[in-house]
Amino acid sequence: MIHIRILICLLICPLAAAVTVAVSIASAADAPPGASSCSGCHPATAGVATPVPRLAGRDAAQITTAMTEFRTGKRPATVMDRIAKGFTDDETKAIAAFFAAQKD
């Protein structure tokens, strides 16, 4: 019985890994330039305990406003003020729209 389970795992695990990689590649390909850098600090799932807010599913206008406020110094920040200065208004809007469209 254990041999059958091992055989099944050996057959299914590579397939599952290939599907996961394909989905990750597709998601990364759909993301606008710069969006992937957000995942270094902002969690992708709701179950992560962190003071850094999740961006997925957040209203695009909220993200755009926050980025503008970081860029202009209206919103206090540790690193986001410097990060926000690296994006144009159009890039910020594209990134905000991308994250707003992401669902759990």
MISEFI-7011 format. One record per residue: residue number from 1; x, y, z of N, C-alpha, C, CB in turn. Coordinates in Angstrom, 3 decimals, decimal comma, padded with zeros to 6 digits, always signed. Each point is the difference from the previous one (the first is absolute). Glycine has a CB too. Example, Ala and Ser with C-alpha at 12.3 -4.5 7.8 and 13.67 -1.06 7.14 Angstrom:
REM residues 2
{num 1 | nx +013,190 | ny -005,690 | nz +007,800 | cax -000,890 | cay +001,190 | caz +000,000 | cx +000,900 | cy +001,200 | cz +000,000 | cbx -001,892 | cby -001,173 | cbz +001,246}
{num 2 | nx +001,542 | ny +002,223 | nz -001,966 | cax +000,820 | cay +001,190 | caz +000,060 | cx -000,770 | cy +001,090 | cz +000,730 | cbx +001,184 | cby -000,628 | cbz -002,145}
REM end
This chain:
REM residues 104
{num 1 | nx +000,824 | ny -001,196 | nz +000,000 | cax -000,824 | cay +001,196 | caz +000,000 | cx +000,868 | cy +001,259 | cz +000,000 | cbx -001,805 | cby -001,260 | cbz +001,210}
{num 2 | nx +002,883 | ny +001,249 | nz -000,431 | cax +000,887 | cay +001,165 | caz +000,046 | cx +000,652 | cy +000,213 | cz -001,355 | cbx +000,425 | cby -000,386 | cbz +002,447}
{num 3 | nx -000,078 | ny -000,696 | nz -003,134 | cax +000,622 | cay +000,121 | caz -001,318 | cx -000,949 | cy +000,677 | cz -000,998 | cbx +001,366 | cby -002,065 | cbz +000,476}
{num 4 | nx -002,636 | ny +001,759 | nz -000,371 | cax -000,985 | cay +000,615 | caz -000,889 | cx -000,098 | cy +001,491 | cz +000,281 | cbx -001,281 | cby -002,160 | cbz -000,118}
{num 5 | nx +001,275 | ny +002,535 | nz +001,409 | cax -000,061 | cay +001,419 | caz +000,360 | cx +001,231 | cy +000,740 | cz -000,507 | cbx -001,359 | cby -000,573 | cbz +002,029}
{num 6 | nx +002,506 | ny -000,035 | nz -001,881 | cax +001,239 | cay +000,621 | caz -000,487 | cx -000,054 | cy +000,157 | cz -001,517 | cbx +001,291 | cby -001,000 | cbz +001,928}
{num 7 | nx -001,762 | ny -000,034 | nz -002,620 | cax -000,113 | cay +000,056 | caz -001,453 | cx -000,966 | cy +001,103 | cz -000,432 | cbx +000,505 | cby -002,457 | cbz -000,119}
{num 8 | nx -001,640 | ny +002,551 | nz +000,805 | cax -000,975 | cay +001,046 | caz -000,328 | cx +000,611 | cy +001,377 | cz +000,224 | cbx -001,894 | cby -001,538 | cbz +000,624}
{num 9 | nx +002,593 | ny +001,700 | nz +000,492 | cax +000,643 | cay +001,289 | caz +000,289 | cx +001,046 | cy +000,335 | cz -001,057 | cbx -000,396 | cby -000,355 | cbz +002,453}
{num 10 | nx +001,164 | ny -000,625 | nz -002,860 | cax +001,021 | cay +000,232 | caz -001,019 | cx -000,612 | cy +000,397 | cz -001,339 | cbx +001,469 | cby -001,640 | cbz +001,166}
{num 11 | nx -002,673 | ny +001,152 | nz -001,433 | cax -000,663 | cay +000,339 | caz -001,252 | cx -000,738 | cy +001,337 | cz +000,074 | cbx -000,230 | cby -002,433 | cbz -000,453}
{num 12 | nx -000,395 | ny +002,722 | nz +001,593 | cax -000,837 | cay +001,192 | caz +000,120 | cx +000,793 | cy +001,244 | cz +000,394 | cbx -001,883 | cby -001,486 | cbz +000,618}
{num 13 | nx +002,857 | ny +001,369 | nz +000,261 | cax +000,740 | cay +001,166 | caz +000,492 | cx +000,651 | cy +000,818 | cz -001,117 | cbx +000,410 | cby -001,265 | cbz +002,090}
{num 14 | nx +000,269 | ny +000,628 | nz -003,047 | cax +000,574 | cay +000,815 | caz -001,076 | cx -001,061 | cy +000,722 | cz -000,828 | cbx +001,902 | cby -001,591 | cbz -000,080}
{num 15 | nx -003,055 | ny +000,948 | nz -000,113 | cax -001,088 | cay +000,624 | caz -000,741 | cx -000,532 | cy +001,212 | cz +000,761 | cbx -000,599 | cby -002,225 | cbz -001,018}
{num 16 | nx +000,403 | ny +002,071 | nz +002,321 | cax -000,480 | cay +001,117 | caz +000,819 | cx +001,010 | cy +001,145 | cz -000,012 | cbx -001,275 | cby -001,608 | cbz +001,461}
{num 17 | nx +002,543 | ny +001,282 | nz -001,386 | cax +001,045 | cay +001,035 | caz -000,034 | cx -000,008 | cy +000,719 | cz -001,342 | cbx +001,401 | cby -001,337 | cbz +001,606}
{num 18 | nx -001,578 | ny +000,608 | nz -002,683 | cax -000,028 | cay +000,610 | caz -001,330 | cx -001,182 | cy +000,938 | cz -000,152 | cbx +001,132 | cby -002,012 | cbz -000,927}
{num 19 | nx -002,289 | ny +001,618 | nz +001,455 | cax -001,181 | cay +000,860 | caz -000,066 | cx +000,219 | cy +001,260 | cz +000,831 | cbx -001,473 | cby -002,016 | cbz -000,342}
{num 20 | nx +002,048 | ny +001,873 | nz +001,524 | cax +000,284 | cay +001,149 | caz +000,865 | cx +000,945 | cy +000,966 | cz -000,685 | cbx -000,351 | cby -001,425 | cbz +002,020}
{num 21 | nx +001,398 | ny +000,914 | nz -002,639 | cax +000,953 | cay +000,850 | caz -000,709 | cx -000,675 | cy +000,694 | cz -001,177 | cbx +001,878 | cby -001,519 | cbz +000,691}
{num 22 | nx -002,708 | ny +000,801 | nz -001,420 | cax -000,699 | cay +000,598 | caz -001,145 | cx -000,922 | cy +001,123 | cz +000,441 | cbx +000,122 | cby -002,184 | cbz -001,194}
{num 23 | nx -000,844 | ny +001,995 | nz +002,304 | cax -000,884 | cay +001,046 | caz +000,515 | cx +000,817 | cy +001,191 | cz +000,463 | cbx -001,684 | cby -001,725 | cbz +000,690}
{num 24 | nx +002,799 | ny +001,489 | nz -000,011 | cax +000,860 | cay +001,097 | caz +000,461 | cx +000,556 | cy +000,785 | cz -001,173 | cbx +000,592 | cby -001,325 | cbz +002,031}
{num 25 | nx -000,173 | ny +000,630 | nz -003,071 | cax +000,541 | cay +000,673 | caz -001,179 | cx -001,087 | cy +000,836 | cz -000,672 | cbx +001,670 | cby -001,865 | cbz -000,325}
{num 26 | nx -002,879 | ny +001,309 | nz +000,220 | cax -001,095 | cay +000,745 | caz -000,617 | cx -000,340 | cy +001,237 | cz +000,820 | cbx -000,898 | cby -002,128 | cbz -000,973}
{num 27 | nx +000,847 | ny +001,994 | nz +002,301 | cax -000,323 | cay +001,134 | caz +000,851 | cx +001,084 | cy +001,067 | cz -000,094 | cbx -001,261 | cby -001,519 | cbz +001,545}
{num 28 | nx +002,518 | ny +001,103 | nz -001,533 | cax +001,102 | cay +000,951 | caz -000,101 | cx +000,004 | cy +000,682 | cz -001,366 | cbx +001,337 | cby -001,388 | cbz +001,612}
{num 29 | nx -001,718 | ny +000,652 | nz -002,651 | cax -000,028 | cay +000,577 | caz -001,343 | cx -001,110 | cy +001,033 | cz -000,124 | cbx +000,928 | cby -002,130 | cbz -000,928}
{num 30 | nx -002,028 | ny +001,957 | nz +001,658 | cax -001,120 | cay +000,928 | caz -000,050 | cx +000,229 | cy +001,256 | cz +000,826 | cbx -001,473 | cby -001,941 | cbz -000,359}
{num 31 | nx +002,386 | ny +001,883 | nz +001,297 | cax +000,251 | cay +001,130 | caz +000,893 | cx +000,699 | cy +001,127 | cz -000,749 | cbx +000,147 | cby -001,568 | cbz +001,957}
{num 32 | nx -000,541 | ny +002,803 | nz -001,680 | cax +000,683 | cay +001,130 | caz -000,643 | cx +001,405 | cy +000,162 | cz +000,568 | cbx -002,211 | cby +001,144 | cbz -000,379}
{num 33 | nx +003,085 | ny -000,484 | nz -000,338 | cax +001,360 | cay +000,205 | caz +000,506 | cx -000,017 | cy +000,653 | cz +001,382 | cbx +000,825 | cby +000,210 | cbz -002,362}
{num 34 | nx -000,047 | ny -000,763 | nz +003,253 | cax +000,115 | cay +000,541 | caz +001,347 | cx -000,883 | cy -000,676 | cz +001,026 | cbx +000,574 | cby +002,111 | cbz -001,049}
{num 35 | nx -001,641 | ny -002,762 | nz +000,622 | cax -000,942 | cay -000,602 | caz +000,949 | cx +000,623 | cy -001,145 | cz +000,792 | cbx -001,851 | cby +000,642 | cbz -001,528}
{num 36 | nx +002,744 | ny -001,373 | nz +000,921 | cax +000,604 | cay -001,139 | caz +000,705 | cx +000,872 | cy +000,445 | cz +001,170 | cbx -000,042 | cby -001,278 | cbz -002,138}
{num 37 | nx +000,548 | ny +002,497 | nz +002,102 | cax +000,842 | cay +000,472 | caz +001,095 | cx -000,805 | cy +000,214 | cz +001,282 | cbx +001,502 | cby +001,082 | cbz -001,680}
{num 38 | nx -002,801 | ny -000,921 | nz +001,569 | cax -000,842 | cay +000,225 | caz +001,175 | cx -000,042 | cy -001,228 | cz +000,904 | cbx -001,373 | cby +001,605 | cbz -001,335}
{num 39 | nx +001,496 | ny -002,781 | nz +000,741 | cax -000,132 | cay -001,242 | caz +000,765 | cx +001,149 | cy -000,232 | cz +000,967 | cbx -001,248 | cby -000,934 | cbz -001,905}
{num 40 | nx +002,287 | ny +001,736 | nz +001,820 | cax +001,095 | cay -000,124 | caz +000,958 | cx -000,427 | cy +000,360 | cz +001,408 | cbx +001,583 | cby +000,513 | cbz -001,823}
{num 41 | nx -002,565 | ny +000,374 | nz +001,948 | cax -000,482 | cay +000,436 | caz +001,318 | cx -001,488 | cy -000,268 | cz +000,208 | cbx +001,761 | cby +001,744 | cbz -000,025}
{num 42 | nx -002,561 | ny -001,533 | nz -001,017 | cax -001,453 | cay -000,156 | caz +000,123 | cx -000,385 | cy -001,462 | cz -000,179 | cbx -000,354 | cby +002,344 | cbz -000,858}
{num 43 | nx -000,363 | ny -002,916 | nz +001,840 | cax -000,361 | cay -001,421 | caz -000,087 | cx -001,019 | cy -000,274 | cz -001,108 | cbx +000,462 | cby -000,204 | cbz +002,442}
{num 44 | nx -000,365 | ny -000,983 | nz -003,004 | cax -000,918 | cay -000,406 | caz -001,064 | cx -001,271 | cy -000,622 | cz +000,563 | cbx +001,956 | cby -000,362 | cbz -001,505}
{num 45 | nx -001,881 | ny -000,169 | nz +002,713 | cax -001,158 | cay -000,660 | caz +000,592 | cx -000,445 | cy +000,716 | cz +001,266 | cbx +000,762 | cby -002,179 | cbz -000,960}
{num 46 | nx -002,024 | ny +002,016 | nz +001,293 | cax -000,572 | cay +000,686 | caz +001,161 | cx +000,462 | cy -000,598 | cz +001,320 | cbx -001,969 | cby +000,560 | cbz -001,388}
{num 47 | nx +002,426 | ny -001,784 | nz +001,386 | cax +000,371 | cay -000,681 | caz +001,231 | cx +001,364 | cy +000,355 | cz +000,562 | cbx -001,413 | cby -001,790 | cbz -000,783}
{num 48 | nx +002,105 | ny +002,738 | nz +000,189 | cax +001,339 | cay +000,364 | caz +000,461 | cx -000,107 | cy +001,156 | cz +000,981 | cbx +001,027 | cby -000,780 | cbz -002,174}
{num 49 | nx -000,442 | ny +000,603 | nz +003,354 | cax -000,023 | cay +001,055 | caz +001,013 | cx +001,159 | cy +000,961 | cz -000,256 | cbx -001,073 | cby -001,562 | cbz +001,696}
{num 50 | nx +000,748 | ny +002,768 | nz -002,140 | cax +001,011 | cay +001,002 | caz -000,297 | cx -000,633 | cy +001,387 | cz +000,082 | cbx +001,261 | cby -001,630 | cbz -001,482}
{num 51 | nx -000,495 | ny +002,623 | nz +001,894 | cax -000,550 | cay +001,359 | caz +000,014 | cx -000,106 | cy +000,612 | cz -001,402 | cbx +000,966 | cby +000,280 | cbz +002,280}
{num 52 | nx -000,326 | ny -000,906 | nz -003,251 | cax -000,045 | cay +000,489 | caz -001,380 | cx -001,308 | cy -000,478 | cz -000,624 | cbx +002,552 | cby -000,020 | cbz -000,208}
{num 53 | nx -003,369 | ny +000,941 | nz -000,312 | cax -001,310 | cay -000,407 | caz -000,518 | cx +000,080 | cy -000,826 | cz -001,274 | cbx -000,921 | cby +002,037 | cbz +001,018}
{num 54 | nx -000,050 | ny -002,873 | nz -001,177 | cax -000,159 | cay -000,800 | caz -001,208 | cx -000,527 | cy +000,892 | cz -001,113 | cbx -000,425 | cby -002,097 | cbz +001,357}
{num 55 | nx +000,904 | ny +001,927 | nz -002,571 | cax -000,438 | cay +000,816 | caz -001,128 | cx -001,071 | cy -000,687 | cz -000,837 | cbx +002,250 | cby +001,032 | cbz -000,035}
{num 56 | nx -002,218 | ny -002,339 | nz -000,026 | cax -000,950 | cay -000,754 | caz -000,826 | cx -001,427 | cy +000,277 | cz +000,450 | cbx +001,723 | cby -001,791 | cbz -000,381}
{num 57 | nx -002,563 | ny +002,186 | nz -000,578 | cax -001,393 | cay +000,262 | caz +000,278 | cx -000,288 | cy +001,390 | cz +000,545 | cbx -000,205 | cby -002,389 | cbz +000,404}
{num 58 | nx +001,233 | ny +003,148 | nz -000,106 | cax -000,190 | cay +001,365 | caz +000,511 | cx -000,447 | cy +000,902 | cz -001,146 | cbx +001,760 | cby -000,355 | cbz +001,800}
{num 59 | nx -002,560 | ny +001,353 | nz -001,488 | cax -000,488 | cay +000,935 | caz -001,005 | cx +001,166 | cy +000,711 | cz -000,695 | cbx -002,111 | cby +000,316 | cbz +001,339}
{num 60 | nx +002,065 | ny -000,266 | nz -002,661 | cax +001,086 | cay +000,610 | caz -000,778 | cx +000,206 | cy +001,465 | cz +000,371 | cbx -000,497 | cby -001,583 | cbz -001,868}
{num 61 | nx -000,579 | ny +002,299 | nz +002,135 | cax +000,116 | cay +001,416 | caz +000,369 | cx +000,735 | cy +000,160 | cz +001,330 | cbx -002,130 | cby +000,489 | cbz -001,244}
{num 62 | nx +001,920 | ny -001,412 | nz +002,181 | cax +000,704 | cay +000,050 | caz +001,283 | cx +001,497 | cy -000,199 | cz -000,201 | cbx -002,049 | cby -000,866 | cbz +001,163}
{num 63 | nx +002,408 | ny -000,096 | nz -001,998 | cax +001,414 | cay -000,266 | caz -000,261 | cx +000,638 | cy +001,203 | cz -000,685 | cbx -000,469 | cby -002,472 | cbz -000,184}
{num 64 | nx -000,209 | ny +003,017 | nz -000,818 | cax +000,531 | cay +001,154 | caz -000,731 | cx +000,170 | cy +001,202 | cz +000,925 | cbx -001,094 | cby -000,837 | cbz -002,098}
{num 65 | nx +000,101 | ny +001,094 | nz +002,934 | cax +000,084 | cay +001,119 | caz +000,944 | cx +001,155 | cy -000,194 | cz +000,973 | cbx -002,473 | cby +000,348 | cbz -000,201}
{num 66 | nx +002,602 | ny -001,556 | nz +000,733 | cax +001,089 | cay -000,276 | caz +000,943 | cx +001,362 | cy +000,214 | cz -000,662 | cbx -001,468 | cby -001,655 | cbz +001,200}
{num 67 | nx +001,626 | ny +001,147 | nz -002,419 | cax +001,280 | cay +000,171 | caz -000,706 | cx +000,298 | cy +001,471 | cz -000,255 | cbx -000,312 | cby -002,237 | cbz -001,076}
{num 68 | nx -000,698 | ny +003,005 | nz +000,701 | cax +000,187 | cay +001,433 | caz -000,236 | cx +000,399 | cy +000,698 | cz +001,294 | cbx -001,685 | cby -000,065 | cbz -001,870}
{num 69 | nx +001,025 | ny -000,287 | nz +002,968 | cax +000,324 | cay +000,604 | caz +001,288 | cx +001,397 | cy -000,393 | cz +000,473 | cbx -002,430 | cby -000,010 | cbz +000,570}
{num 70 | nx +002,838 | ny -001,220 | nz -000,815 | cax +001,378 | cay -000,400 | caz +000,328 | cx +000,990 | cy +000,816 | cz -000,823 | cbx -000,778 | cby -002,335 | cbz +000,567}
{num 71 | nx +000,494 | ny +002,464 | nz -001,857 | cax +000,911 | cay +000,690 | caz -000,916 | cx +000,149 | cy +001,478 | cz +000,364 | cbx -000,647 | cby -001,613 | cbz -001,806}
{num 72 | nx -000,440 | ny +002,243 | nz +002,237 | cax +000,044 | cay +001,434 | caz +000,301 | cx +000,374 | cy +000,294 | cz +001,450 | cbx -001,711 | cby +000,334 | cbz -001,759}
{num 73 | nx +001,804 | ny -001,361 | nz +002,592 | cax +000,358 | cay +000,199 | caz +001,402 | cx -001,182 | cy +000,262 | cz +000,909 | cbx +002,134 | cby +000,865 | cbz -000,796}
{num 74 | nx -003,353 | ny -000,924 | nz +000,278 | cax -001,190 | cay +000,212 | caz +000,827 | cx -000,250 | cy -001,153 | cz +000,968 | cbx -000,967 | cby +001,347 | cbz -001,854}
{num 75 | nx +001,405 | ny -002,540 | nz +001,468 | cax -000,207 | cay -001,180 | caz +000,835 | cx +001,335 | cy -000,439 | cz +000,577 | cbx -001,990 | cby -000,711 | cbz -001,385}
{num 76 | nx +002,065 | ny +000,528 | nz +002,706 | cax +001,265 | cay -000,442 | caz +000,599 | cx +000,372 | cy -001,407 | cz -000,472 | cbx -000,467 | cby +001,440 | cbz +002,007}
{num 77 | nx +001,760 | ny -001,670 | nz -002,145 | cax +000,456 | cay -001,298 | caz -000,506 | cx +001,407 | cy -000,304 | cz +000,477 | cbx -001,458 | cby +000,272 | cbz -002,007}
{num 78 | nx +001,794 | ny -001,532 | nz +001,967 | cax +001,377 | cay -000,403 | caz +000,264 | cx +000,745 | cy -000,168 | cz -001,315 | cbx -000,700 | cby -001,141 | cbz +002,136}
{num 79 | nx +000,108 | ny +000,418 | nz -003,076 | cax +000,634 | cay -000,182 | caz -001,311 | cx -000,911 | cy +000,328 | cz -001,169 | cbx +001,389 | cby -001,738 | cbz +001,032}
{num 80 | nx -002,695 | ny +001,766 | nz -000,796 | cax -000,938 | cay +000,197 | caz -001,114 | cx +000,156 | cy +001,358 | cz -000,674 | cbx -001,577 | cby -001,510 | cbz +001,166}
{num 81 | nx +002,022 | ny +002,513 | nz -000,444 | cax +000,200 | cay +001,303 | caz -000,634 | cx +001,042 | cy -000,084 | cz -001,106 | cbx -000,622 | cby +001,125 | cbz +002,144}
{num 82 | nx +001,683 | ny -001,861 | nz -001,884 | cax +001,049 | cay -000,165 | caz -001,018 | cx -000,451 | cy -000,926 | cz -001,125 | cbx +001,733 | cby +000,379 | cbz +001,764}
{num 83 | nx -002,458 | ny -001,423 | nz -001,422 | cax -000,484 | cay -000,941 | caz -001,019 | cx -000,996 | cy +000,694 | cz -000,923 | cbx +000,341 | cby -001,934 | cbz +001,585}
{num 84 | nx -001,273 | ny +002,691 | nz -001,011 | cax -001,047 | cay +000,659 | caz -000,786 | cx +000,578 | cy +000,999 | cz -000,997 | cbx -001,560 | cby -000,291 | cbz +001,921}
{num 85 | nx +002,675 | ny +000,900 | nz -001,581 | cax +000,626 | cay +000,974 | caz -000,904 | cx +000,534 | cy -000,663 | cz -001,271 | cbx +000,604 | cby +001,391 | cbz +001,990}
{num 86 | nx -000,466 | ny -002,697 | nz -001,977 | cax +000,512 | cay -000,724 | caz -001,163 | cx -001,054 | cy -000,329 | cz -001,042 | cbx +001,698 | cby -000,930 | cbz +001,487}
{num 87 | nx -002,958 | ny +001,280 | nz -001,218 | cax -001,082 | cay -000,322 | caz -000,926 | cx -000,685 | cy +001,266 | cz -000,509 | cbx -000,338 | cby -002,183 | cbz +001,186}
{num 88 | nx -000,002 | ny +002,174 | nz -002,462 | cax -000,777 | cay +001,102 | caz -000,579 | cx -001,467 | cy -000,169 | cz +000,418 | cbx +001,608 | cby +000,203 | cbz -001,992}
{num 89 | nx -002,419 | ny +000,809 | nz +001,739 | cax -001,433 | cay -000,101 | caz +000,297 | cx -000,645 | cy -001,143 | cz -000,777 | cbx -000,063 | cby +002,465 | cbz +000,448}
{num 90 | nx +000,428 | ny -002,609 | nz -001,714 | cax -000,581 | cay -001,069 | caz -000,818 | cx +000,414 | cy -001,382 | cz +000,503 | cbx +000,004 | cby +001,549 | cbz -001,966}
{num 91 | nx +001,254 | ny -001,699 | nz +002,360 | cax +000,464 | cay -001,279 | caz +000,540 | cx -000,731 | cy -000,323 | cz +001,305 | cbx +002,262 | cby +000,354 | cbz -001,072}
{num 92 | nx -002,426 | ny +000,663 | nz +001,919 | cax -000,705 | cay -000,187 | caz +001,259 | cx -001,442 | cy -000,435 | cz -000,245 | cbx +001,475 | cby +001,722 | cbz +001,071}
{num 93 | nx -002,144 | ny -001,088 | nz -002,022 | cax -001,388 | cay -000,365 | caz -000,321 | cx -000,096 | cy -001,427 | cz -000,527 | cbx -000,486 | cby +002,400 | cbz -000,504}
{num 94 | nx +001,444 | ny -002,802 | nz -000,323 | cax +000,000 | cay -001,368 | caz -000,541 | cx +000,221 | cy -001,026 | cz +001,107 | cbx +000,866 | cby +000,873 | cbz -002,190}
{num 95 | nx +000,056 | ny -000,583 | nz +003,088 | cax +000,270 | cay -000,906 | caz +001,121 | cx -001,225 | cy -000,074 | cz +000,910 | cbx +002,472 | cby +000,544 | cbz -000,106}
{num 96 | nx -003,080 | ny +000,603 | nz +000,391 | cax -001,196 | cay +000,045 | caz +000,860 | cx -001,138 | cy -000,806 | cz -000,627 | cbx +000,686 | cby +002,273 | cbz +000,863}
{num 97 | nx -000,893 | ny -002,125 | nz -002,152 | cax -001,062 | cay -000,749 | caz -000,680 | cx +000,284 | cy -001,496 | cz +000,043 | cbx -000,428 | cby +001,966 | cbz -001,502}
{num 98 | nx +001,681 | ny -002,339 | nz +001,343 | cax +000,382 | cay -001,410 | caz +000,052 | cx -000,327 | cy -000,604 | cz +001,367 | cbx +001,825 | cby +000,444 | cbz -001,672}
{num 99 | nx -001,417 | ny +000,237 | nz +002,747 | cax -000,260 | cay -000,539 | caz +001,339 | cx -001,481 | cy +000,037 | cz +000,336 | cbx +002,270 | cby +000,740 | cbz +000,714}
{num 100 | nx -002,990 | ny +000,262 | nz -001,159 | cax -001,441 | cay +000,077 | caz +000,270 | cx -000,733 | cy -001,179 | cz -000,639 | cbx +000,154 | cby +002,512 | cbz +000,114}
{num 101 | nx +000,333 | ny -002,996 | nz -001,224 | cax -000,636 | cay -001,102 | caz -000,710 | cx +000,334 | cy -001,361 | cz +000,602 | cbx +000,074 | cby +001,386 | cbz -002,049}
{num 102 | nx +000,937 | ny -001,456 | nz +002,923 | cax +000,396 | cay -001,273 | caz +000,600 | cx -001,001 | cy -000,393 | cz +001,086 | cbx +002,435 | cby +000,484 | cbz -000,498}
{num 103 | nx -002,841 | ny -001,731 | nz +000,491 | cax -000,942 | cay -000,514 | caz +001,000 | cx +000,616 | cy -001,208 | cz +000,674 | cbx -001,987 | cby +000,840 | cbz -001,319}
{num 104 | nx +001,462 | ny -001,166 | nz +002,492 | cax +000,497 | cay -001,178 | caz +000,745 | cx -000,319 | cy -001,273 | cz -000,727 | cbx -000,277 | cby +001,221 | cbz +002,130}
REM end
